[in-house]
Amino acid sequence: MQGVILAAGRGTRMGPLTDTTPKPLLTVRGKPLLYHLVASLPRKIDELIIVTGYLGDQIREYCGPRFHGRPITYVTQKEHLGTYHALELARAHIGHAPFALFFGDDIFDLATIRKLIEYPLGVVTARAAHPEKFGVVHLAPGGYVASIEEKPEHPTSNLVLTSAYVLTRDIFHFPPERNPVNGEYYLSTALSKMAEKHPVKAVEANFWFPIGTPDDLAHAEHTSFV
């Protein structure tokens, strides 16, 4: 199974920490975030596609041609046009079987990812204290995604979309509109459109630690995760 990792962003909320280091290579417990992510992937995910951008040479040098025993294909996102755009750049390297997709700066547990990849289409969800910072997931009967509302001002649920998915090439049939505020193309918008036509299973995380700010990075140092 292929695993696509989006690792191109600048990480502007990390302040000076990312002036010289790409966000996926910031460390927790002496290891880069990217290390912790790939260490949490089941062996069924045996091939990686990593989309790099900002300071991408450092990521390529760190991971090399193989990482945790998995061969890597690298793709470059030259313009920061959002997560859907980053995935689309990897399209030529993605096969016709379901593939896993992750952002390169969040931490998950192995059991959650194992459960996720049991489904042909799925997303990992979690309960958030501040759902307005994320895509809020509305569920249909059976635990499937009905819709995703990106960063709502007044969220009606605390169930949010994380950064772990199982998708197929069908995702490219649902291109999102460009966000009028920042000019980016959001993957969450494409997922919401896809869920209207295909059953996308919502798998609630046992453990998910999103890293968005220096405070998150410091907190992760004292958080138990496996």
Secondary structure, DSSP 8 states (H G I E B T S, - for coil): -EEEEEE----GGGGGGGSSS-GGG-EETTEEHHHHHHHTS-TT--EEEEEE-TTHHHHHHHH-SEETTEEEEEEE--S---HHHHHHHTGGG--SS-EEEEETTEEE-HHHHHHHTTSSSEEEEEE-S-GGGSEEEEEETTTEEEEEEES-SS-S-SEEEEEEEEE-GGGGGS-----TTT----HHHHHHHHHTTS--EEEE-S-EEE--SHHHHHHHTT----
